[in-house]
Amino acid sequence: MTELTKPDFDGAVAHSVRALGPFVQDGQLKTDVYEPSEFRLRFELQIKQGHDDQGAFYCFPEDADQALFELSAMDRGAFDLYCKIVASRLFRGQPLNFQMSVFAGLMVLQGISPPRASKKKSALFVAHSYIYWVALCLVQKFNISATSNDQGPGLSACNAISLALGELGHAKSPRAIKEILVGKSSAQLRKEAHDIWFLASDWRKDDPEQAAEWDRIHIELFGVRP
């Protein structure tokens, strides 16, 4: 008979502190600098961002440029991301292709406005997505359940993450964590977080550099290679 692994609540709290530390600043969860769809498109179109002494630069497959150009007319995240890519090339004195030239020209001549987002932007989308991913990790790695209703008072992933955030200086109740994990209001966030996770995992299979980065993130969250 296989011996069941005992729940490790203290280990879950310690792991959550490490994983969520980068998302707490001055007692608050860090707010997003981009739309949820931009976060997804970076993985879906395999757009890599780097930094050097001149600022941000972007690398991406050729077909991603055409896709972003077309999407920028209807998707706020695509518009924002394409603005950053075109601006980066202008700042660096790099040539613009036809689509980029058209986009930049329309911005200068007509001052085109970004398309309206299909839904209200969540300023905490990325932070809440990581909370969701970390909770899934705690269930898998530390043998605790997602919510207190499943395991009993004070022993769930919701409690572990709440305590971890408290140690990091941010107050968020187990009830608020539970809303992210199972609440109706967070259903769309969970769907998008799932989609992004699988997109990133698929990208890992095709790109050695991205594989190394995704391995690092996966090890940080789950403690093992994907």
BELLINWO-V498876 format. One record per pair of residues at least 4 apart in sequence whose C-alpha atoms are under 8 Angstrom apart, sorted by sequence separation. I is the first residue (numbers start at 0). GAP is how many residues later the second one is. If there is no record, write none. Layout:
# BELLINWO-V498876
((I GAP) (I GAP))
This chain:
# BELLINWO-V498876
((7 4) (8 4) (9 4) (10 4) (11 4) (12 4) (13 4) (14 4) (15 4) (16 4) (19 4) (23 4) (24 4) (33 4) (34 4) (35 4) (36 4) (37 4) (38 4) (39 4) (40 4) (41 4) (42 4) (50 4) (51 4) (59 4) (60 4) (61 4) (62 4) (63 4) (64 4) (65 4) (66 4) (67 4) (68 4) (69 4) (70 4) (71 4) (74 4) (75 4) (76 4) (77 4) (78 4) (79 4) (80 4) (81 4) (82 4) (83 4) (84 4) (85 4) (86 4) (87 4) (88 4) (89 4) (95 4) (96 4) (97 4) (98 4) (99 4) (100 4) (101 4) (102 4) (103 4) (104 4) (105 4) (106 4) (116 4) (123 4) (124 4) (125 4) (126 4) (127 4) (128 4) (129 4) (130 4) (131 4) (132 4) (133 4) (134 4) (135 4) (136 4) (137 4) (138 4) (139 4) (145 4) (146 4) (147 4) (148 4) (150 4) (151 4) (154 4) (155 4) (156 4) (157 4) (158 4) (159 4) (160 4) (161 4) (162 4) (163 4) (164 4) (165 4) (171 4) (172 4) (173 4) (174 4) (175 4) (176 4) (177 4) (178 4) (181 4) (182 4) (185 4) (186 4) (187 4) (188 4) (189 4) (190 4) (191 4) (192 4) (193 4) (194 4) (195 4) (196 4) (197 4) (198 4) (199 4) (200 4) (201 4) (202 4) (203 4) (206 4) (207 4) (208 4) (209 4) (210 4) (211 4) (212 4) (213 4) (214 4) (215 4) (216 4) (217 4) (218 4) (15 5) (23 5) (24 5) (33 5) (40 5) (41 5) (50 5) (51 5) (59 5) (71 5) (73 5) (88 5) (89 5) (95 5) (104 5) (105 5) (106 5) (136 5) (137 5) (138 5) (144 5) (147 5) (150 5) (153 5) (154 5) (164 5) (165 5) (171 5) (177 5) (178 5) (179 5) (180 5) (181 5) (205 5) (217 5) (218 5) (22 6) (23 6) (40 6) (41 6) (49 6) (50 6) (71 6) (72 6) (88 6) (89 6) (105 6) (137 6) (138 6) (144 6) (147 6) (149 6) (164 6) (165 6) (178 6) (179 6) (203 6) (204 6) (217 6) (218 6) (22 7) (48 7) (49 7) (70 7) (71 7) (88 7) (137 7) (138 7) (143 7) (147 7) (164 7) (178 7) (202 7) (203 7) (217 7) (218 7) (48 8) (49 8) (70 8) (71 8) (137 8) (147 8) (202 8) (203 8) (217 8) (48 9) (68 9) (146 9) (161 9) (180 9) (47 10) (48 10) (67 10) (68 10) (71 10) (85 10) (135 10) (144 10) (145 10) (146 10) (147 10) (161 10) (179 10) (203 10) (214 10) (46 11) (47 11) (67 11) (134 11) (143 11) (144 11) (145 11) (146 11) (147 11) (161 11) (214 11) (46 12) (47 12) (143 12) (144 12) (145 12) (146 12) (161 12) (46 13) (68 13) (143 13) (160 13) (200 13) (45 14) (46 14) (67 14) (85 14) (158 14) (199 14) (44 15) (45 15) (158 15) (161 15) (44 16) (157 16) (160 16) (46 17) (157 17) (45 18) (85 18) (138 18) (44 19) (137 19) (157 19) (157 20) (134 22) (134 23) (134 26) (57 27) (56 28) (57 30) (68 30) (130 30) (56 31) (68 31) (146 31) (55 32) (56 32) (145 32) (54 33) (65 33) (64 34) (68 34) (79 34) (78 35) (145 35) (40 36) (78 36) (40 37) (36 38) (37 38) (38 38) (53 38) (75 38) (36 39) (37 39) (75 39) (36 40) (37 40) (74 40) (75 40) (76 40) (34 41) (35 41) (36 41) (72 41) (73 41) (74 41) (75 41) (34 42) (37 42) (71 42) (72 42) (73 42) (74 42) (33 43) (37 43) (71 43) (74 43) (33 46) (130 46) (134 46) (131 48) (130 49) (131 49) (127 52) (131 58) (128 60) (132 60) (128 61) (131 61) (124 64) (128 64) (140 81) (136 84) (137 84) (35 85) (136 85) (34 86) (35 86) (34 87) (133 87) (132 88) (133 88) (35 89) (31 90) (32 90) (35 90) (31 91) (30 92) (31 92) (30 93) (31 93) (29 94) (30 94) (31 94) (28 95) (30 95) (31 95) (30 96) (29 97) (28 98) (22 104) (19 110) (19 111) (18 115) (15 118) (11 126) (11 130) (10 131) (8 133) (7 134) (6 135) (7 135) (8 135) (6 136) (7 136) (5 137) (6 137) (4 138) (23 141) (26 141) (27 141) (28 141) (26 142) (27 142) (25 143) (26 143) (15 144) (16 144) (23 144) (26 144) (11 145) (15 145) (19 145) (23 145) (8 146) (23 146) (8 147) (12 147) (16 147) (20 147) (11 148) (12 148) (15 148) (16 148) (11 149) (15 149) (9 150) (12 150) (13 150) (16 150) (8 151) (12 151) (16 151) (39 152) (43 152) (42 153) (39 155) (43 155) (39 156) (42 156) (43 156) (38 157) (42 157) (45 157) (42 160) (18 201) (18 202) (14 206))
